[in-house]
């Protein structure tokens, strides 16, 4: 079924489709019939991040899980100061970042700490607009 576009580029041809799957919603965004992003959003159950086993199955949607690279962001606990610290996307746990490259594509993705979604993006594709996003924009669009 049609879904709300997550990155707001409908004028450039963005179309999004949502598919319910095993308690999660899978949202796939297309530009000119080429899938450019994928969001897996926990729709039912506890609103927590995905387990390593769940992440492995999600990674398999785009390539063999063993071919993905992942790393956790560093924990940047702010030093005490008189100014209020800015709120982060997920203050409880660091984000995990993913990347995958083969001959035809380079994909990136992230799970923002303990938030109930994971997001993947194909930022560049020949003949199509480049997509530049950050975690805040995606978290805001997903809600």
N, CA, C and O atoms as a MOPAC input file, in Angstrom:
PM7 MOZYME 1SCF
protein

 N      0.83500 1    -1.16700 1     0.00000 1
 C      0.00000 1     0.00000 1     0.00000 1
 C      0.88500 1     1.23800 1     0.00000 1
 O      2.02100 1     1.20500 1     0.47300 1
 N      0.36500 1     2.30000 1    -0.52200 1
 C      1.11900 1     3.55800 1    -0.53500 1
 C      1.37300 1     4.00000 1     0.90100 1
 O      0.54800 1     3.78700 1     1.78900 1
 N      2.52700 1     4.61700 1     1.10800 1
 C      2.90200 1     5.10600 1     2.43200 1
 C      3.33900 1     6.55200 1     2.32600 1
 O      3.58400 1     7.06700 1     1.23500 1
 N      3.43300 1     7.19300 1     3.47100 1
 C      3.94900 1     8.56300 1     3.53100 1
 C      5.41200 1     8.52900 1     3.10100 1
 O      6.18900 1     7.71800 1     3.60600 1
 N      5.78900 1     9.39800 1     2.17800 1
 C      7.19800 1     9.45100 1     1.78300 1
 C      8.00000 1     9.93600 1     2.98100 1
 O      7.58100 1    10.86000 1     3.67800 1
 N      9.14300 1     9.32100 1     3.21900 1
 C      9.90800 1     9.62800 1     4.41800 1
 C     10.88300 1    10.77700 1     4.24000 1
 O     11.29000 1    11.40000 1     5.22000 1
 N     11.26200 1    11.06500 1     3.00800 1
 C     12.29500 1    12.08500 1     2.85000 1
 C     11.80700 1    13.33600 1     2.13200 1
 O     12.59600 1    14.24700 1     1.88100 1
 N     10.53200 1    13.39600 1     1.80100 1
 C      9.94600 1    14.62800 1     1.28100 1
 C     10.41600 1    15.04500 1    -0.09200 1
 O     10.50500 1    16.23800 1    -0.38100 1
 N     10.72100 1    14.07900 1    -0.94600 1
 C     11.18900 1    14.40700 1    -2.29000 1
 C     10.19100 1    13.94500 1    -3.35300 1
 O     10.59200 1    13.43900 1    -4.40100 1
 N      8.90200 1    14.11500 1    -3.08800 1
 C      7.89600 1    13.66800 1    -4.04900 1
 C      8.00500 1    14.43400 1    -5.36800 1
 O      7.68600 1    13.88300 1    -6.42200 1
 N      8.44600 1    15.68200 1    -5.33000 1
 C      8.61700 1    16.45700 1    -6.56400 1
 C      9.71900 1    15.86500 1    -7.44100 1
 O      9.72400 1    16.06900 1    -8.65500 1
 N     10.66000 1    15.12700 1    -6.82500 1
 C     11.73200 1    14.47700 1    -7.57700 1
 C     11.39200 1    13.03000 1    -7.91600 1
 O     12.24600 1    12.29400 1    -8.41000 1
 N     10.15500 1    12.61600 1    -7.65500 1
 C      9.70400 1    11.28500 1    -8.03700 1
 C      9.65100 1    10.25900 1    -6.93000 1
 O      9.48000 1     9.07300 1    -7.20900 1
 N      9.79400 1    10.67700 1    -5.66800 1
 C      9.76200 1     9.72600 1    -4.56100 1
 C      8.35800 1     9.14700 1    -4.38500 1
 O      7.36700 1     9.87700 1    -4.35300 1
 N      8.29700 1     7.82600 1    -4.27200 1
 C      7.06800 1     7.10700 1    -3.92700 1
 C      7.42900 1     6.08000 1    -2.88500 1
 O      8.46900 1     5.42900 1    -2.99100 1
 N      6.59200 1     5.92000 1    -1.87700 1
 C      6.86600 1     4.97300 1    -0.80200 1
 C      5.72000 1     3.99000 1    -0.66100 1
 O      4.55200 1     4.32600 1    -0.85500 1
 N      6.08700 1     2.77000 1    -0.31900 1
 C      5.12000 1     1.70300 1    -0.11200 1
 C      5.40900 1     1.02800 1     1.21700 1
 O      6.57000 1     0.84300 1     1.58400 1
 N      4.35300 1     0.66000 1     1.94200 1
 C      4.49300 1     0.00900 1     3.24200 1
 C      3.93700 1    -1.40300 1     3.16500 1
 O      2.92300 1    -1.67000 1     2.51900 1
 N      4.63700 1    -2.29100 1     3.84700 1
 C      4.24000 1    -3.69700 1     3.89600 1
 C      4.29700 1    -4.15300 1     5.34600 1
 O      5.36000 1    -4.08600 1     5.96400 1
 N      3.16700 1    -4.62200 1     5.91600 1
 C      3.23400 1    -5.17200 1     7.26900 1
 C      3.90600 1    -6.54700 1     7.21900 1
 O      3.63900 1    -7.35400 1     6.32800 1
 N      4.78300 1    -6.79200 1     8.19500 1
 C      5.48100 1    -8.07600 1     8.21000 1
 C      5.87600 1    -8.42700 1     9.64300 1
 O      6.72800 1    -7.76100 1    10.23300 1
 N      5.27100 1    -9.45300 1    10.19600 1
 C      5.63100 1   -10.02600 1    11.50000 1
 C      5.77300 1    -8.98100 1    12.60900 1
 O      6.78400 1    -8.96800 1    13.31200 1
 N      4.79700 1    -8.12200 1    12.77300 1
 C      4.82400 1    -7.13200 1    13.84000 1
 C      5.57800 1    -5.85900 1    13.50500 1
 O      5.63200 1    -4.93600 1    14.31700 1
 N      6.15600 1    -5.80300 1    12.32600 1
 C      6.89800 1    -4.61500 1    11.89500 1
 C      6.27700 1    -4.08000 1    10.61400 1
 O      5.57400 1    -4.79700 1     9.90300 1
 N      6.54400 1    -2.81600 1    10.33100 1
 C      6.17500 1    -2.23500 1     9.04400 1
 C      7.45500 1    -2.02800 1     8.25300 1
 O      8.43000 1    -1.47600 1     8.76300 1
 N      7.44600 1    -2.47200 1     7.01700 1
 C      8.57400 1    -2.28500 1     6.11600 1
 C      8.15800 1    -1.21200 1     5.11700 1
 O      7.17800 1    -1.38400 1     4.39300 1
 N      8.89800 1    -0.10700 1     5.07400 1
 C      8.61000 1     0.99500 1     4.15500 1
 C      9.75700 1     1.06000 1     3.15600 1
 O     10.92200 1     1.18500 1     3.53300 1
 N      9.40800 1     0.97300 1     1.88100 1
 C     10.40500 1     1.03200 1     0.81600 1
 C     10.12100 1     2.26700 1    -0.02600 1
 O      9.00100 1     2.47500 1    -0.49400 1
 N     11.15800 1     3.08600 1    -0.21100 1
 C     11.02900 1     4.31300 1    -0.98900 1
 C     11.69500 1     4.16700 1    -2.34400 1
 O     12.82600 1     3.69200 1    -2.44300 1
 N     10.98300 1     4.58000 1    -3.39400 1
 C     11.45400 1     4.44100 1    -4.77300 1
 C     11.59400 1     5.80300 1    -5.44300 1
 O     10.85100 1     6.73900 1    -5.14800 1
 N     12.54700 1     5.88600 1    -6.33400 1
 C     12.68300 1     6.98600 1    -7.29000 1
 C     12.76500 1     6.32100 1    -8.65900 1
 O     13.65400 1     5.50200 1    -8.89200 1
 N     11.86100 1     6.65700 1    -9.55700 1
 C     11.85800 1     6.07200 1   -10.91000 1
 C     12.02400 1     4.55600 1   -10.88300 1
 O     12.84800 1     4.00400 1   -11.61300 1
 N     11.24600 1     3.89200 1   -10.04500 1
 C     11.22000 1     2.43300 1    -9.93800 1
 C     12.50800 1     1.80900 1    -9.41800 1
 O     12.72000 1     0.60800 1    -9.58600 1
 N     13.36600 1     2.60000 1    -8.79200 1
 C     14.57800 1     2.07600 1    -8.15100 1
 C     14.42600 1     2.28900 1    -6.64800 1
 O     14.22500 1     3.41500 1    -6.19300 1
 N     14.52300 1     1.20200 1    -5.87900 1
 C     14.42100 1     1.30700 1    -4.42600 1
 C     15.63400 1     2.05500 1    -3.89800 1
 O     16.76900 1     1.65400 1    -4.15200 1
 N     15.40300 1     3.14700 1    -3.16100 1
 C     16.50000 1     3.97400 1    -2.65600 1
 C     16.58900 1     3.96900 1    -1.12900 1
 O     17.64500 1     4.27300 1    -0.57500 1
 N     15.49900 1     3.62700 1    -0.44600 1
 C     15.60000 1     3.51300 1     1.00600 1
 C     14.65700 1     2.45000 1     1.52800 1
 O     13.68300 1     2.06900 1     0.88000 1
 N     14.98100 1     1.98600 1     2.72200 1
 C     14.19800 1     0.95500 1     3.39000 1
 C     14.17500 1     1.28800 1     4.87100 1
 O     15.22300 1     1.51300 1     5.47500 1
 N     13.00000 1     1.32200 1     5.45000 1
 C     12.84800 1     1.51000 1     6.89400 1
 C     12.06200 1     0.33200 1     7.43100 1
 O     11.02600 1    -0.03400 1     6.87700 1
 N     12.54800 1    -0.25600 1     8.49900 1
 C     11.81200 1    -1.29500 1     9.20300 1
 C     11.46100 1    -0.69900 1    10.55600 1
 O     12.33600 1    -0.33100 1    11.33900 1
 N     10.15700 1    -0.61300 1    10.81600 1
 C      9.64600 1     0.09000 1    11.98600 1
 C      8.84300 1    -0.88600 1    12.83400 1
 O      7.92200 1    -1.53800 1    12.34000 1
 N      9.19400 1    -0.98400 1    14.10700 1
 C      8.45200 1    -1.87500 1    15.00500 1
 C      7.06600 1    -1.27700 1    15.20300 1
 O      6.92000 1    -0.20400 1    15.78900 1
 N      6.06100 1    -1.97100 1    14.71400 1
 C      4.69700 1    -1.46100 1    14.75800 1
 C      3.91200 1    -1.97400 1    15.95800 1
 O      3.01500 1    -1.29200 1    16.45400 1
 N      4.24700 1    -3.16900 1    16.42500 1
 C      3.53400 1    -3.76400 1    17.54000 1
 C      4.54200 1    -4.31900 1    18.53700 1
 O      5.68600 1    -4.61100 1    18.18900 1
 N      4.10700 1    -4.45700 1    19.75400 1
 C      4.99700 1    -4.96300 1    20.79300 1
 C      5.76900 1    -3.83400 1    21.44500 1
 O      5.43200 1    -2.66100 1    21.28300 1
 N      6.81600 1    -4.19900 1    22.18900 1
 C      7.57600 1    -3.15400 1    22.88800 1
 C      8.28600 1    -2.23500 1    21.90200 1
 O      8.85700 1    -2.69700 1    20.91300 1
 N      8.24800 1    -0.95200 1    22.17100 1
 C      8.88300 1     0.03600 1    21.28500 1
 C     10.37000 1     0.14900 1    21.64600 1
 O     10.82700 1     1.16300 1    22.17300 1
 N     11.10400 1    -0.92500 1    21.34400 1
 C     12.53500 1    -0.99100 1    21.63600 1
 C     13.29100 1    -1.19500 1    20.33200 1
 O     12.69800 1    -1.45900 1    19.28600 1
 N     14.59900 1    -1.07000 1    20.41500 1
 C     15.44700 1    -1.34200 1    19.25900 1
 C     15.39100 1    -2.82000 1    18.89200 1
 O     14.85300 1    -3.63800 1    19.63700 1
 N     15.95000 1    -3.14500 1    17.74200 1
 C     15.94300 1    -4.52400 1    17.26800 1
 C     17.10100 1    -5.30900 1    17.86700 1
 O     18.17900 1    -4.76300 1    18.10200 1
 N     16.87000 1    -6.58700 1    18.11000 1
 C     17.91000 1    -7.47100 1    18.64100 1
 C     18.90900 1    -7.79800 1    17.53300 1
 O     18.61000 1    -7.58000 1    16.35900 1
 N     20.08900 1    -8.31700 1    17.88100 1
 C     21.05300 1    -8.71300 1    16.84900 1
 C     20.48500 1    -9.72900 1    15.84600 1
 O     20.80500 1    -9.66100 1    14.65900 1
 N     19.65700 1   -10.65600 1    16.30300 1
 C     19.05100 1   -11.62600 1    15.39100 1
 C     18.08800 1   -10.94400 1    14.42800 1
 O     18.05800 1   -11.26700 1    13.24000 1
 N     17.30200 1   -10.00200 1    14.93900 1
 C     16.38700 1    -9.25800 1    14.07400 1
 C     17.15900 1    -8.40800 1    13.06600 1
 O     16.79300 1    -8.34700 1    11.89200 1
 N     18.21900 1    -7.75800 1    13.52200 1
 C     19.04500 1    -6.95100 1    12.61600 1
 C     19.62600 1    -7.82100 1    11.52300 1
 O     19.66900 1    -7.40700 1    10.36500 1
 N     20.06900 1    -9.00400 1    11.86100 1
 C     20.63500 1    -9.91800 1    10.86200 1
 C     19.61800 1   -10.24000 1     9.77200 1
 O     19.96000 1   -10.24300 1     8.59000 1
 N     18.38500 1   -10.50700 1    10.15400 1
 C     17.36800 1   -10.80400 1     9.14800 1
 C     17.00500 1    -9.57000 1     8.33700 1
 O     16.68400 1    -9.68500 1     7.15400 1
 N     17.05000 1    -8.39000 1     8.94900 1
 C     16.78100 1    -7.15500 1     8.22400 1
 C     17.90400 1    -6.87000 1     7.22300 1
 O     17.64200 1    -6.47300 1     6.08800 1
 N     19.15200 1    -7.07400 1     7.64800 1
 C     20.27800 1    -6.87300 1     6.73500 1
 C     20.17400 1    -7.78500 1     5.52100 1
 O     20.56300 1    -7.40200 1     4.41700 1
 N     19.65200 1    -8.98400 1     5.72000 1
 C     19.51900 1    -9.94900 1     4.62500 1
 C     18.55200 1    -9.48000 1     3.54400 1
 O     18.55700 1   -10.02000 1     2.43700 1
 N     17.72200 1    -8.48300 1     3.84700 1
 C     16.82800 1    -7.94100 1     2.82600 1
 C     17.61700 1    -7.25000 1     1.71500 1
 O     17.12600 1    -7.13600 1     0.59300 1
 N     18.84200 1    -6.78700 1     2.01400 1
 C     19.64700 1    -6.02900 1     1.06200 1
 C     20.94000 1    -6.70900 1     0.64300 1
 O     21.59400 1    -6.23600 1    -0.28700 1
 N     21.32500 1    -7.77600 1     1.27800 1
 C     22.57300 1    -8.46400 1     0.96100 1
 C     22.88100 1    -9.45100 1     2.07000 1
 O     22.23700 1    -9.43400 1     3.11800 1
 N     23.85500 1   -10.30400 1     1.84600 1
 C     24.22800 1   -11.29000 1     2.86200 1
 C     24.67200 1   -10.56400 1     4.13300 1
 O     25.51600 1    -9.67000 1     4.06100 1
 N     24.12200 1   -10.93100 1     5.29900 1
 C     24.48200 1   -10.24500 1     6.53600 1
 C     25.99200 1   -10.22100 1     6.80100 1
 O     26.49700 1    -9.26000 1     7.38100 1
 N     26.71600 1   -11.26000 1     6.38700 1
 C     28.16500 1   -11.30500 1     6.61100 1
 C     28.91300 1   -10.25500 1     5.79600 1
 O     30.04900 1    -9.91700 1     6.12800 1
 N     28.30000 1    -9.73400 1     4.73600 1
 C     28.95600 1    -8.74300 1     3.89200 1
 C     28.74400 1    -7.30400 1     4.38300 1
 O     29.35700 1    -6.37200 1     3.86300 1
 N     27.89300 1    -7.13300 1     5.36800 1
 C     27.65400 1    -5.81300 1     5.94700 1
 C     28.73000 1    -5.52000 1     6.98400 1
 O     29.19300 1    -6.42300 1     7.68100 1
 N     29.12000 1    -4.26800 1     7.08200 1
 C     30.00800 1    -3.81100 1     8.14700 1
 C     29.15000 1    -3.02600 1     9.12200 1
 O     28.22400 1    -2.32200 1     8.72000 1
 N     29.45800 1    -3.14900 1    10.39700 1
 C     28.70500 1    -2.36500 1    11.37900 1
 C     29.64100 1    -1.85800 1    12.45500 1
 O     30.67400 1    -2.46000 1    12.74700 1
 N     29.25600 1    -0.74500 1    13.03200 1
 C     30.01700 1    -0.18400 1    14.15300 1
 C     29.08800 1     0.64900 1    15.01500 1
 O     28.14500 1     1.26800 1    14.52200 1
 N     29.36800 1     0.65600 1    16.30200 1
 C     28.60400 1     1.47700 1    17.25000 1
 C     29.22700 1     2.85200 1    17.31000 1
 O     30.44600 1     2.99700 1    17.21000 1
 N     28.39400 1     3.85900 1    17.47400 1
 C     28.92300 1     5.20900 1    17.66400 1
 C     29.58800 1     5.26900 1    19.03200 1
 O     29.27700 1     4.48000 1    19.92400 1
 N     30.48800 1     6.19900 1    19.17900 1
 C     31.14900 1     6.37700 1    20.46300 1
 C     30.19000 1     7.02000 1    21.43400 1
 O     29.34700 1     7.83000 1    21.05100 1
 N     30.32500 1     6.65300 1    22.69200 1
 C     29.50400 1     7.25700 1    23.73800 1
 C     30.11600 1     8.60200 1    24.09800 1
 O     31.17400 1     8.66500 1    24.72400 1
 N     29.45500 1     9.65800 1    23.70400 1
 C     29.94000 1    11.00600 1    24.00600 1
 C     29.12300 1    11.57800 1    25.15000 1
 O     28.19900 1    12.36300 1    24.93700 1
 N     29.46700 1    11.18200 1    26.35300 1
 C     28.77700 1    11.71100 1    27.50900 1
 C     29.23500 1    13.14500 1    27.70700 1
 O     30.43200 1    13.38700 1    27.86400 1
 N     28.32500 1    14.09000 1    27.70600 1
 C     28.73700 1    15.48400 1    27.81400 1
 C     29.34800 1    15.79400 1    29.18200 1
 O     28.90900 1    15.27500 1    30.20800 1
 N     30.34800 1    16.63300 1    29.17100 1
 C     30.94700 1    17.08800 1    30.42300 1
 C     29.96000 1    18.01800 1    31.11800 1
 O     29.12000 1    18.64300 1    30.47200 1
 N     30.07000 1    18.09900 1    32.41200 1
 C     29.17400 1    18.99200 1    33.14400 1
 C     29.51100 1    20.43400 1    32.79900 1
 O     30.67200 1    20.84300 1    32.80200 1
 N     28.47000 1    21.18400 1    32.50400 1
 C     28.65900 1    22.59600 1    32.22500 1
 C     27.41800 1    23.34300 1    32.68800 1
 O     26.41800 1    22.74400 1    33.08600 1
 N     27.50700 1    24.64000 1    32.62800 1
 C     26.36700 1    25.44200 1    33.06000 1
 C     25.27500 1    25.49100 1    31.99800 1
 O     24.13900 1    25.85900 1    32.29700 1
 N     25.60700 1    25.12300 1    30.75200 1
 C     24.61500 1    25.14200 1    29.67800 1
 C     23.89200 1    23.80300 1    29.61900 1
 O     24.47500 1    22.76200 1    29.92200 1
 N     22.62800 1    23.83400 1    29.23000 1
 C     21.86400 1    22.59400 1    29.08300 1
 C     22.35700 1    21.84600 1    27.85400 1
 O     22.59300 1    22.44400 1    26.80400 1
 N     22.51200 1    20.53800 1    27.99300 1
 C     22.96600 1    19.72100 1    26.87500 1
 C     21.83100 1    19.55000 1    25.87400 1
 O     20.66600 1    19.46300 1    26.26100 1
 N     22.16800 1    19.50100 1    24.59100 1
 C     21.15500 1    19.25900 1    23.56500 1
 C     20.71900 1    17.80400 1    23.64400 1
 O     21.52500 1    16.91000 1    23.90100 1
 N     19.44800 1    17.58900 1    23.42200 1
 C     18.91900 1    16.23100 1    23.44400 1
 C     19.38000 1    15.50200 1    22.19200 1
 O     19.34500 1    16.05600 1    21.09300 1
 N     19.81200 1    14.25200 1    22.36400 1
 C     20.23600 1    13.44600 1    21.22800 1
 C     19.07900 1    12.59800 1    20.73700 1
 O     18.02200 1    12.54600 1    21.36600 1
 N     19.28600 1    11.93600 1    19.61000 1
 C     18.24500 1    11.06300 1    19.06500 1
 C     17.91300 1     9.95600 1    20.06000 1
 O     16.73700 1     9.69900 1    20.31700 1
 N     18.90300 1     9.30800 1    20.61500 1
 C     18.68200 1     8.23600 1    21.56400 1
 C     19.73700 1     8.30200 1    22.65700 1
 O     20.81400 1     7.72600 1    22.50500 1
 N     19.45100 1     8.98600 1    23.74400 1
 C     20.47400 1     9.20200 1    24.75400 1
 C     20.86300 1     7.94900 1    25.52900 1
 O     21.93700 1     7.92000 1    26.13000 1
 N     20.02200 1     6.90900 1    25.53800 1
 C     20.29000 1     5.73600 1    26.35400 1
 C     21.34600 1     4.81200 1    25.77200 1
 O     22.13500 1     4.23900 1    26.52300 1
 N     21.38100 1     4.65400 1    24.47800 1
 C     22.32200 1     3.73200 1    23.84900 1
 C     22.87500 1     4.37400 1    22.58700 1
 O     22.19600 1     5.17200 1    21.94000 1
 N     24.12000 1     4.02200 1    22.23600 1
 C     24.68900 1     4.58500 1    21.01000 1
 C     24.03000 1     3.99500 1    19.76800 1
 O     23.49400 1     2.88700 1    19.79500 1
 N     24.08300 1     4.74500 1    18.70400 1
 C     23.56000 1     4.26300 1    17.42400 1
 C     24.50100 1     3.21200 1    16.85200 1
 O     25.69400 1     3.19900 1    17.15600 1
 N     23.95300 1     2.33500 1    16.02400 1
 C     24.75700 1     1.38000 1    15.27200 1
 C     24.64500 1     1.76500 1    13.81000 1
 O     23.54700 1     1.98200 1    13.29800 1
 N     25.79200 1     1.84900 1    13.13700 1
 C     25.83300 1     2.23400 1    11.72800 1
 C     26.21500 1     1.03200 1    10.88600 1
 O     27.02500 1     0.20200 1    11.29900 1
 N     25.62400 1     0.94500 1     9.69800 1
 C     25.85500 1    -0.17900 1     8.79400 1
 C     26.29900 1     0.34700 1     7.43500 1
 O     25.90800 1     1.44100 1     7.02700 1
 N     27.11600 1    -0.43600 1     6.73800 1
 C     27.47100 1    -0.10400 1     5.35500 1
 C     27.67000 1    -1.39200 1     4.56900 1
 O     28.10100 1    -2.41300 1     5.10500 1
 N     27.34600 1    -1.31400 1     3.29800 1
 C     27.42900 1    -2.45700 1     2.38900 1
 C     27.83300 1    -1.93200 1     1.02100 1
 O     27.26300 1    -0.95700 1     0.53200 1
 N     28.80700 1    -2.57100 1     0.40800 1
 C     29.22400 1    -2.18500 1    -0.94100 1
 C     29.39700 1    -3.43900 1    -1.78900 1
 O     29.92300 1    -4.45500 1    -1.33500 1
 N     28.94700 1    -3.33900 1    -3.01300 1
 C     29.26500 1    -4.34500 1    -4.02100 1
 C     29.60200 1    -3.59100 1    -5.30000 1
 O     29.81900 1    -2.38000 1    -5.25300 1
 N     29.65100 1    -4.25500 1    -6.41400 1
 C     30.06000 1    -3.60400 1    -7.66000 1
 C     29.11900 1    -2.48900 1    -8.10100 1
 O     29.55300 1    -1.52900 1    -8.73800 1
 N     27.84500 1    -2.60500 1    -7.77200 1
 C     26.84400 1    -1.67700 1    -8.29300 1
 C     26.34100 1    -0.63900 1    -7.30700 1
 O     25.74300 1     0.35600 1    -7.71500 1
 N     26.56900 1    -0.84700 1    -6.02000 1
 C     25.90900 1     0.03400 1    -5.06400 1
 C     26.68400 1     0.13600 1    -3.75500 1
 O     27.46000 1    -0.74700 1    -3.38800 1
 N     26.44400 1     1.23000 1    -3.08000 1
 C     26.97200 1     1.43900 1    -1.73000 1
 C     25.79700 1     1.89100 1    -0.88000 1
 O     25.21900 1     2.94900 1    -1.12700 1
 N     25.44200 1     1.09200 1     0.12200 1
 C     24.32200 1     1.40700 1     0.99900 1
 C     24.82900 1     1.70800 1     2.39700 1
 O     25.84300 1     1.17100 1     2.84500 1
 N     24.10600 1     2.57000 1     3.06400 1
 C     24.39300 1     2.88200 1     4.45400 1
 C     23.10700 1     2.70400 1     5.25500 1
 O     22.01000 1     2.70200 1     4.69600 1
 N     23.25300 1     2.55800 1     6.55100 1
 C     22.07500 1     2.42600 1     7.39400 1
 C     22.41300 1     2.68100 1     8.84000 1
 O     23.58400 1     2.76900 1     9.20800 1
 N     21.38300 1     2.79900 1     9.66500 1
 C     21.60600 1     2.98500 1    11.08400 1
 C     20.39700 1     2.57100 1    11.88300 1
 O     19.25900 1     2.62700 1    11.41700 1
 N     20.67900 1     2.15000 1    13.11400 1
 C     19.64900 1     1.94500 1    14.12900 1
 C     19.99400 1     2.91600 1    15.25000 1
 O     21.02700 1     2.76400 1    15.90200 1
 N     19.14500 1     3.90700 1    15.48200 1
 C     19.46500 1     4.93100 1    16.48500 1
 C     19.22100 1     4.45400 1    17.91300 1
 O     18.15000 1     4.66800 1    18.48100 1
 N     20.22300 1     3.81100 1    18.47500 1
 C     20.15600 1     3.38100 1    19.87500 1
 C     19.00100 1     2.44900 1    20.13300 1
 O     18.89500 1     1.39100 1    19.51200 1
 N     18.14100 1     2.83200 1    21.03900 1
 C     17.02800 1     1.96700 1    21.42100 1
 C     15.71700 1     2.36300 1    20.75300 1
 O     14.64900 1     1.94000 1    21.19700 1
 N     15.77800 1     3.16400 1    19.70000 1
 C     14.56400 1     3.54700 1    18.97200 1
 C     14.03800 1     2.35000 1    18.18000 1
 O     14.82100 1     1.49500 1    17.76700 1
 N     12.71600 1     2.27700 1    17.96200 1
 C     12.11800 1     1.09000 1    17.34800 1
 C     12.12900 1     1.09200 1    15.81200 1
 O     11.13500 1     0.72200 1    15.18900 1
 N     13.24600 1     1.50800 1    15.20000 1
 C     13.34400 1     1.42100 1    13.74700 1
 C     14.79700 1     1.31300 1    13.32000 1
 O     15.71800 1     1.65400 1    14.06200 1
 N     14.96700 1     0.83100 1    12.10900 1
 C     16.27300 1     0.80100 1    11.45800 1
 C     16.04300 1     1.34200 1    10.05000 1
 O     14.99500 1     1.09600 1     9.45200 1
 N     17.01600 1     2.07300 1     9.52200 1
 C     16.84400 1     2.76900 1     8.24900 1
 C     18.05600 1     2.51500 1     7.35700 1
 O     19.19400 1     2.55700 1     7.82400 1
 N     17.81000 1     2.25100 1     6.06400 1
 C     18.87300 1     2.02700 1     5.08400 1
 C     18.64800 1     2.93400 1     3.88900 1
 O     17.51100 1     3.24500 1     3.53300 1
 N     19.74300 1     3.35300 1     3.27600 1
 C     19.67900 1     4.32500 1     2.19200 1
 C     20.71500 1     4.00000 1     1.12100 1
 O     21.85400 1     3.64800 1     1.42800 1
 N     20.30900 1     4.12200 1    -0.12000 1
 C     21.20700 1     4.08800 1    -1.27200 1
 C     21.36900 1     5.55000 1    -1.67500 1
 O     20.55500 1     6.06500 1    -2.44200 1
 N     22.41900 1     6.24300 1    -1.16600 1
 C     22.49000 1     7.69500 1    -1.34000 1
 C     22.72300 1     8.16200 1    -2.77500 1
 O     22.35500 1     9.28300 1    -3.12400 1
 N     23.32300 1     7.32500 1    -3.60300 1
 C     23.60200 1     7.73400 1    -4.98700 1
 C     23.24500 1     6.59200 1    -5.93400 1
 O     23.49200 1     5.42000 1    -5.64900 1
 N     22.65800 1     6.96800 1    -7.06300 1
 C     22.32400 1     6.00100 1    -8.10100 1
 C     22.39800 1     6.74500 1    -9.43600 1
 O     21.88900 1     7.86100 1    -9.53900 1
 N     23.01600 1     6.15500 1   -10.45500 1
 C     23.18800 1     6.86200 1   -11.73500 1
 C     21.86800 1     7.38100 1   -12.30500 1
 O     20.87300 1     6.66000 1   -12.37300 1
 N     21.88700 1     8.64300 1   -12.71000 1
 C     20.72300 1     9.25600 1   -13.34100 1
 C     19.63800 1     9.70400 1   -12.39100 1
 O     18.56800 1    10.12200 1   -12.83300 1
 N     19.89000 1     9.62700 1   -11.08700 1
 C     18.88800 1    10.01800 1   -10.10900 1
 C     19.47300 1    11.02100 1    -9.13600 1
 O     20.69300 1    11.14300 1    -9.02600 1
 N     18.60800 1    11.74700 1    -8.42400 1
 C     19.12400 1    12.72800 1    -7.46800 1
 C     19.86000 1    12.04200 1    -6.31600 1
 O     19.47700 1    10.96000 1    -5.87200 1
 N     20.91500 1    12.69100 1    -5.84700 1
 C     21.60000 1    12.20200 1    -4.65900 1
 C     20.73800 1    12.52200 1    -3.44700 1
 O     20.01600 1    13.51900 1    -3.42900 1
 N     20.82000 1    11.67200 1    -2.44400 1
 C     20.01900 1    11.86100 1    -1.24200 1
 C     20.96600 1    12.05000 1    -0.06600 1
 O     21.80600 1    11.19500 1     0.21200 1
 N     20.82400 1    13.15900 1     0.60800 1
 C     21.62700 1    13.47000 1     1.77800 1
 C     20.69000 1    13.58600 1     2.96700 1
 O     19.85200 1    14.48600 1     3.02000 1
 N     20.83200 1    12.67700 1     3.91700 1
 C     19.96400 1    12.65400 1     5.09600 1
 C     20.79700 1    12.54300 1     6.35400 1
 O     21.96600 1    12.16000 1     6.30200 1
 N     20.20500 1    12.87400 1     7.47300 1
 C     20.84100 1    12.60500 1     8.75600 1
 C     19.83500 1    11.90800 1     9.66000 1
 O     18.65000 1    11.81200 1     9.33800 1
 N     20.32000 1    11.42900 1    10.78300 1
 C     19.47600 1    10.65400 1    11.70900 1
 C     18.27000 1    11.45100 1    12.18800 1
 O     17.16800 1    10.91200 1    12.29800 1
 N     18.47400 1    12.71900 1    12.47100 1
 C     17.38000 1    13.53500 1    12.98600 1
 C     16.24900 1    13.63200 1    11.97500 1
 O     15.08300 1    13.50300 1    12.34700 1
 N     16.56700 1    13.85900 1    10.69900 1
 C     15.54000 1    13.97200 1     9.66600 1
 C     14.73000 1    12.68400 1     9.56000 1
 O     13.50400 1    12.71400 1     9.45100 1
 N     15.42300 1    11.56700 1     9.59300 1
 C     14.74100 1    10.27600 1     9.45800 1
 C     13.87700 1    10.01200 1    10.68500 1
 O     12.72300 1     9.60900 1    10.54500 1
 N     14.40900 1    10.22900 1    11.87800 1
 C     13.64000 1     9.99900 1    13.11100 1
 C     12.38900 1    10.87500 1    13.12800 1
 O     11.32200 1    10.42900 1    13.54800 1
 N     12.51800 1    12.09200 1    12.68200 1
 C     11.37500 1    13.00800 1    12.63300 1
 C     10.31900 1    12.51700 1    11.63200 1
 O      9.12300 1    12.57800 1    11.91600 1
 N     10.75400 1    12.03600 1    10.47200 1
 C      9.82400 1    11.56600 1     9.43600 1
 C      9.10200 1    10.28900 1     9.87500 1
 O      7.91700 1    10.11500 1     9.59200 1
 N      9.81400 1     9.40700 1    10.55900 1
 C      9.20900 1     8.14700 1    10.98800 1
 C      8.25400 1     8.39300 1    12.14800 1
 O      7.23100 1     7.72000 1    12.27500 1
 N      8.59500 1     9.35800 1    12.98900 1
 C      7.69100 1     9.74200 1    14.07200 1
 C      7.95800 1     9.11000 1    15.37900 1
 O      7.24800 1     9.37400 1    16.34900 1

